[in-house]
Amino acid sequence: MSDVKLSEKLQKIATEIESLSTLETADLAKYLEEKFGVSAMPMAVAAPTTGAASAPAEEKTSFTVNLTDAGANKLAVIKVVREILPNLGLMDAKKLVESAPKELLKDVKKEVAEDAKKKIEAAGGKVELK
């Protein structure tokens, strides 16, 4: 953790954010990106090159989950989509699944993306992680 000193107001906000679920955190990050035009992605700093040995490529930490095909069992995929996106109503989830390929989650952590992919594929859908 960093040694940044926060005001009481900011500390309260930080504590609230820490208690959010992963999906809630992803929704909040997306909202802040759209509202303020900022990115949740840390800026990459170029490492000095040494000529003989180059630094290994950084592992990707942010993924986008795209539903590429609903498969034969659309109902099961709709249920999983509603589980992944709890704020989505039944009709909206149905429209999203039927209009595949569609983006489901954007800029989420690897674990969240892989979990969503596993659930959708278990329901019979096809997913692509970018």
Rosetta constraint file for C-alpha pairs under 8 A:
AtomPair CA 6 CA 10 HARMONIC 5.66 0.50
AtomPair CA 6 CA 11 HARMONIC 5.61 0.50
AtomPair CA 7 CA 11 HARMONIC 6.04 0.50
AtomPair CA 8 CA 12 HARMONIC 6.22 0.50
AtomPair CA 9 CA 13 HARMONIC 6.46 0.50
AtomPair CA 10 CA 14 HARMONIC 6.05 0.50
AtomPair CA 11 CA 15 HARMONIC 6.12 0.50
AtomPair CA 12 CA 16 HARMONIC 6.33 0.50
AtomPair CA 13 CA 17 HARMONIC 6.24 0.50
AtomPair CA 14 CA 18 HARMONIC 6.17 0.50
AtomPair CA 15 CA 19 HARMONIC 6.53 0.50
AtomPair CA 16 CA 20 HARMONIC 6.82 0.50
AtomPair CA 17 CA 25 HARMONIC 7.26 0.50
AtomPair CA 20 CA 24 HARMONIC 5.73 0.50
AtomPair CA 20 CA 25 HARMONIC 5.90 0.50
AtomPair CA 21 CA 25 HARMONIC 6.11 0.50
AtomPair CA 22 CA 26 HARMONIC 6.22 0.50
AtomPair CA 22 CA 112 HARMONIC 7.38 0.50
AtomPair CA 23 CA 27 HARMONIC 6.17 0.50
AtomPair CA 23 CA 84 HARMONIC 7.64 0.50
AtomPair CA 23 CA 85 HARMONIC 7.65 0.50
AtomPair CA 24 CA 28 HARMONIC 6.10 0.50
AtomPair CA 25 CA 29 HARMONIC 6.10 0.50
AtomPair CA 26 CA 30 HARMONIC 6.18 0.50
AtomPair CA 26 CA 106 HARMONIC 7.89 0.50
AtomPair CA 26 CA 107 HARMONIC 7.37 0.50
AtomPair CA 26 CA 108 HARMONIC 6.14 0.50
AtomPair CA 27 CA 31 HARMONIC 6.14 0.50
AtomPair CA 28 CA 32 HARMONIC 6.15 0.50
AtomPair CA 29 CA 33 HARMONIC 6.10 0.50
AtomPair CA 29 CA 40 HARMONIC 6.60 0.50
AtomPair CA 30 CA 34 HARMONIC 6.24 0.50
AtomPair CA 30 CA 106 HARMONIC 7.78 0.50
AtomPair CA 30 CA 107 HARMONIC 7.98 0.50
AtomPair CA 31 CA 35 HARMONIC 5.91 0.50
AtomPair CA 32 CA 36 HARMONIC 5.77 0.50
AtomPair CA 32 CA 37 HARMONIC 7.37 0.50
AtomPair CA 32 CA 38 HARMONIC 6.99 0.50
AtomPair CA 33 CA 37 HARMONIC 5.01 0.50
AtomPair CA 33 CA 38 HARMONIC 4.72 0.50
AtomPair CA 33 CA 39 HARMONIC 5.52 0.50
AtomPair CA 33 CA 40 HARMONIC 7.10 0.50
AtomPair CA 34 CA 38 HARMONIC 7.38 0.50
AtomPair CA 41 CA 62 HARMONIC 7.91 0.50
AtomPair CA 47 CA 55 HARMONIC 7.62 0.50
AtomPair CA 49 CA 53 HARMONIC 7.82 0.50
AtomPair CA 49 CA 54 HARMONIC 6.29 0.50
AtomPair CA 49 CA 55 HARMONIC 7.81 0.50
AtomPair CA 50 CA 54 HARMONIC 6.50 0.50
AtomPair CA 61 CA 109 HARMONIC 5.89 0.50
AtomPair CA 61 CA 110 HARMONIC 5.99 0.50
AtomPair CA 62 CA 107 HARMONIC 4.89 0.50
AtomPair CA 62 CA 108 HARMONIC 5.23 0.50
AtomPair CA 62 CA 109 HARMONIC 5.08 0.50
AtomPair CA 62 CA 110 HARMONIC 6.29 0.50
AtomPair CA 63 CA 106 HARMONIC 6.42 0.50
AtomPair CA 63 CA 107 HARMONIC 5.00 0.50
AtomPair CA 63 CA 108 HARMONIC 5.26 0.50
AtomPair CA 63 CA 109 HARMONIC 6.23 0.50
AtomPair CA 63 CA 110 HARMONIC 6.24 0.50
AtomPair CA 63 CA 113 HARMONIC 6.42 0.50
AtomPair CA 63 CA 129 HARMONIC 6.29 0.50
AtomPair CA 63 CA 130 HARMONIC 5.47 0.50
AtomPair CA 64 CA 103 HARMONIC 7.21 0.50
AtomPair CA 64 CA 104 HARMONIC 7.56 0.50
AtomPair CA 64 CA 105 HARMONIC 5.51 0.50
AtomPair CA 64 CA 106 HARMONIC 4.29 0.50
AtomPair CA 64 CA 107 HARMONIC 5.44 0.50
AtomPair CA 64 CA 108 HARMONIC 6.53 0.50
AtomPair CA 64 CA 113 HARMONIC 7.16 0.50
AtomPair CA 64 CA 129 HARMONIC 5.67 0.50
AtomPair CA 64 CA 130 HARMONIC 5.11 0.50
AtomPair CA 65 CA 103 HARMONIC 6.02 0.50
AtomPair CA 65 CA 104 HARMONIC 5.49 0.50
AtomPair CA 65 CA 105 HARMONIC 4.98 0.50
AtomPair CA 65 CA 106 HARMONIC 6.40 0.50
AtomPair CA 65 CA 113 HARMONIC 6.06 0.50
AtomPair CA 65 CA 116 HARMONIC 7.69 0.50
AtomPair CA 65 CA 117 HARMONIC 7.35 0.50
AtomPair CA 65 CA 127 HARMONIC 6.85 0.50
AtomPair CA 65 CA 128 HARMONIC 6.06 0.50
AtomPair CA 65 CA 129 HARMONIC 4.92 0.50
AtomPair CA 65 CA 130 HARMONIC 6.68 0.50
AtomPair CA 66 CA 101 HARMONIC 6.70 0.50
AtomPair CA 66 CA 102 HARMONIC 5.53 0.50
AtomPair CA 66 CA 103 HARMONIC 4.26 0.50
AtomPair CA 66 CA 104 HARMONIC 5.53 0.50
AtomPair CA 66 CA 105 HARMONIC 7.17 0.50
AtomPair CA 66 CA 127 HARMONIC 5.61 0.50
AtomPair CA 66 CA 128 HARMONIC 5.17 0.50
AtomPair CA 66 CA 129 HARMONIC 6.32 0.50
AtomPair CA 66 CA 130 HARMONIC 7.79 0.50
AtomPair CA 67 CA 97 HARMONIC 7.53 0.50
AtomPair CA 67 CA 100 HARMONIC 5.96 0.50
AtomPair CA 67 CA 101 HARMONIC 5.33 0.50
AtomPair CA 67 CA 102 HARMONIC 5.27 0.50
AtomPair CA 67 CA 103 HARMONIC 6.17 0.50
AtomPair CA 67 CA 104 HARMONIC 6.51 0.50
AtomPair CA 67 CA 125 HARMONIC 7.39 0.50
AtomPair CA 67 CA 126 HARMONIC 6.09 0.50
AtomPair CA 67 CA 127 HARMONIC 4.64 0.50
AtomPair CA 67 CA 128 HARMONIC 6.52 0.50
AtomPair CA 68 CA 100 HARMONIC 5.46 0.50
AtomPair CA 68 CA 101 HARMONIC 4.13 0.50
AtomPair CA 68 CA 102 HARMONIC 6.58 0.50
AtomPair CA 68 CA 125 HARMONIC 7.74 0.50
AtomPair CA 68 CA 126 HARMONIC 5.45 0.50
AtomPair CA 68 CA 127 HARMONIC 5.36 0.50
AtomPair CA 68 CA 128 HARMONIC 6.54 0.50
AtomPair CA 69 CA 97 HARMONIC 7.82 0.50
AtomPair CA 69 CA 100 HARMONIC 5.57 0.50
AtomPair CA 69 CA 101 HARMONIC 6.14 0.50
AtomPair CA 69 CA 125 HARMONIC 5.64 0.50
AtomPair CA 69 CA 126 HARMONIC 4.96 0.50
AtomPair CA 69 CA 127 HARMONIC 7.12 0.50
AtomPair CA 70 CA 74 HARMONIC 5.55 0.50
AtomPair CA 70 CA 77 HARMONIC 6.41 0.50
AtomPair CA 70 CA 97 HARMONIC 5.94 0.50
AtomPair CA 70 CA 98 HARMONIC 6.91 0.50
AtomPair CA 70 CA 100 HARMONIC 6.77 0.50
AtomPair CA 70 CA 124 HARMONIC 6.99 0.50
AtomPair CA 70 CA 125 HARMONIC 4.43 0.50
AtomPair CA 70 CA 126 HARMONIC 6.38 0.50
AtomPair CA 71 CA 124 HARMONIC 5.43 0.50
AtomPair CA 71 CA 125 HARMONIC 4.78 0.50
AtomPair CA 71 CA 126 HARMONIC 6.89 0.50
AtomPair CA 72 CA 124 HARMONIC 6.75 0.50
AtomPair CA 72 CA 125 HARMONIC 7.83 0.50
AtomPair CA 73 CA 77 HARMONIC 6.65 0.50
AtomPair CA 73 CA 123 HARMONIC 7.03 0.50
AtomPair CA 73 CA 124 HARMONIC 6.00 0.50
AtomPair CA 73 CA 125 HARMONIC 7.63 0.50
AtomPair CA 74 CA 78 HARMONIC 6.05 0.50
AtomPair CA 74 CA 97 HARMONIC 7.26 0.50
AtomPair CA 74 CA 98 HARMONIC 7.86 0.50
AtomPair CA 74 CA 124 HARMONIC 7.83 0.50
AtomPair CA 74 CA 125 HARMONIC 7.68 0.50
AtomPair CA 75 CA 79 HARMONIC 6.31 0.50
AtomPair CA 76 CA 80 HARMONIC 6.37 0.50
AtomPair CA 76 CA 123 HARMONIC 5.33 0.50
AtomPair CA 76 CA 124 HARMONIC 7.49 0.50
AtomPair CA 77 CA 81 HARMONIC 6.10 0.50
AtomPair CA 77 CA 97 HARMONIC 7.30 0.50
AtomPair CA 77 CA 120 HARMONIC 5.96 0.50
AtomPair CA 77 CA 123 HARMONIC 5.38 0.50
AtomPair CA 77 CA 124 HARMONIC 6.76 0.50
AtomPair CA 77 CA 125 HARMONIC 6.10 0.50
AtomPair CA 78 CA 82 HARMONIC 6.22 0.50
AtomPair CA 78 CA 90 HARMONIC 7.82 0.50
AtomPair CA 78 CA 93 HARMONIC 5.84 0.50
AtomPair CA 78 CA 94 HARMONIC 5.88 0.50
AtomPair CA 78 CA 97 HARMONIC 6.34 0.50
AtomPair CA 79 CA 83 HARMONIC 6.29 0.50
AtomPair CA 80 CA 84 HARMONIC 6.17 0.50
AtomPair CA 80 CA 119 HARMONIC 6.64 0.50
AtomPair CA 80 CA 120 HARMONIC 6.18 0.50
AtomPair CA 80 CA 123 HARMONIC 7.30 0.50
AtomPair CA 81 CA 85 HARMONIC 5.90 0.50
AtomPair CA 81 CA 93 HARMONIC 6.49 0.50
AtomPair CA 81 CA 97 HARMONIC 7.92 0.50
AtomPair CA 81 CA 104 HARMONIC 7.98 0.50
AtomPair CA 81 CA 120 HARMONIC 7.50 0.50
AtomPair CA 82 CA 86 HARMONIC 5.22 0.50
AtomPair CA 82 CA 87 HARMONIC 7.60 0.50
AtomPair CA 82 CA 88 HARMONIC 6.02 0.50
AtomPair CA 82 CA 89 HARMONIC 7.29 0.50
AtomPair CA 82 CA 90 HARMONIC 7.26 0.50
AtomPair CA 82 CA 93 HARMONIC 6.29 0.50
AtomPair CA 84 CA 116 HARMONIC 6.73 0.50
AtomPair CA 88 CA 92 HARMONIC 6.12 0.50
AtomPair CA 88 CA 93 HARMONIC 6.07 0.50
AtomPair CA 89 CA 93 HARMONIC 6.06 0.50
AtomPair CA 90 CA 94 HARMONIC 6.13 0.50
AtomPair CA 91 CA 95 HARMONIC 6.16 0.50
AtomPair CA 92 CA 96 HARMONIC 6.08 0.50
AtomPair CA 93 CA 97 HARMONIC 6.14 0.50
AtomPair CA 94 CA 98 HARMONIC 6.08 0.50
AtomPair CA 95 CA 99 HARMONIC 6.04 0.50
AtomPair CA 96 CA 100 HARMONIC 6.56 0.50
AtomPair CA 96 CA 102 HARMONIC 6.77 0.50
AtomPair CA 97 CA 102 HARMONIC 7.64 0.50
AtomPair CA 105 CA 113 HARMONIC 7.66 0.50
AtomPair CA 108 CA 112 HARMONIC 6.30 0.50
AtomPair CA 108 CA 113 HARMONIC 6.30 0.50
AtomPair CA 109 CA 113 HARMONIC 6.28 0.50
AtomPair CA 110 CA 114 HARMONIC 6.05 0.50
AtomPair CA 111 CA 115 HARMONIC 6.02 0.50
AtomPair CA 112 CA 116 HARMONIC 6.16 0.50
AtomPair CA 113 CA 117 HARMONIC 6.12 0.50
AtomPair CA 113 CA 129 HARMONIC 7.18 0.50
AtomPair CA 114 CA 118 HARMONIC 6.05 0.50
AtomPair CA 115 CA 119 HARMONIC 6.26 0.50
AtomPair CA 116 CA 120 HARMONIC 6.17 0.50
AtomPair CA 117 CA 121 HARMONIC 6.02 0.50
AtomPair CA 117 CA 126 HARMONIC 7.95 0.50
AtomPair CA 117 CA 127 HARMONIC 5.82 0.50
AtomPair CA 117 CA 128 HARMONIC 7.70 0.50
AtomPair CA 117 CA 129 HARMONIC 7.87 0.50
AtomPair CA 118 CA 122 HARMONIC 6.05 0.50
AtomPair CA 119 CA 123 HARMONIC 6.37 0.50
AtomPair CA 120 CA 124 HARMONIC 6.44 0.50
AtomPair CA 120 CA 125 HARMONIC 5.27 0.50
AtomPair CA 120 CA 126 HARMONIC 6.87 0.50
AtomPair CA 120 CA 127 HARMONIC 7.11 0.50
AtomPair CA 121 CA 125 HARMONIC 4.84 0.50
AtomPair CA 121 CA 126 HARMONIC 5.65 0.50
AtomPair CA 121 CA 127 HARMONIC 6.94 0.50
